[in-house]
C-alpha cells in the first residue's frame, strides 16, 4: 500500500483548540431552523487518504504533504456538520435523499447555487475569521489550499441556515475534540494499524456514552480487507451547543458498511 502521512497539530495547538472551542459562539439557525438532528461527520484521515488512492490513484494535497503523529487520535479529523431535513422544506416535497444530495441547493427551497464536490474551490469564501480558520485547518486537513473543503461544506450545509461561520466551524472543532477525548478516541488510538471488531468498537461507544447510543454512529469502510474511512454521528439538534454526552445522541437506521471486522488504517507501510 502507498505511504501516506498526515498533518498533525502540536501539543500547543491542541491546547489552543480547547481554548477556541470554549470561546466559540453558540450555533443557531436564523432560518429553516425546524430540523431535529445534525450529523457530525469525522474522517479517519489515513483511511480516507488510502481510499482516494485506491479509487483515483491520486491523493489530494492534504494526503501527499503530511507526516506521522505520536498522538494517534489526531488522525480523527473533521469532515462536516450536516443539519437534517427541515420540516418546512420537507413540506415542499423534498425527501431525505434529495436533501442529503443537494443541501442548500435543494429545489424549490432553499434554491441556492449548487457547488460540485469536484469543484470545491468554486464555492464562495465562508467568512470564517483568521483565528477560526487557523484552528479549523489543524483538524480539517482539506480546509484551505487547493482542496477548499470548508467552502464546500458551508455552501452545501451551512449558508442557507444563516449560521455564523465561526460558530458553525467552532462547533465542529469542539465536538471533534470531545470524541477524541472519549473512550472511542482511546480505542482508535490503542488499535492504530490493527484489525478490530465492530462489537469492540461498539463497546467503546457504550463506555463513552451508553449502550443505547451505539445505534447513533454509522461507520464507513473501504477496501479489501476493509479499513475505516469515516464515522457519522447522529445528534439531537437541541443539544448541539452542549458538551457531548449521553443525552446528545439520536439513533439512526443504518450502522454503515464496515461489517464485523475492519482495520484502523495507519499512516505508513
Secondary structure, 3 states (H helix, E strand, C coil): CCCCCECCCCHHHHHHHHHHHHHCCCCCCCCCCCCCEEEEEEEEHHHHHHHHHHHHCCCCHHHHCCECCCCHHHHEEEEEEEECCCHHHHCCCCCHHHHHHHHHHCCCCCCCCCCCHHHHHHCCCCCCCHHHHHHHHHHCCCCCCCCCHHHHHHHHHCHHHCCCHHHHHHHHHHHHHHHHCCHHHHHHHHCCCCEEEHHHHHHHHHHHHCHHHHHHEEEEEECCCCEEEEEEEEEEHHHCCCCCCHHHECCCCCCECCCCEEECCCCCC
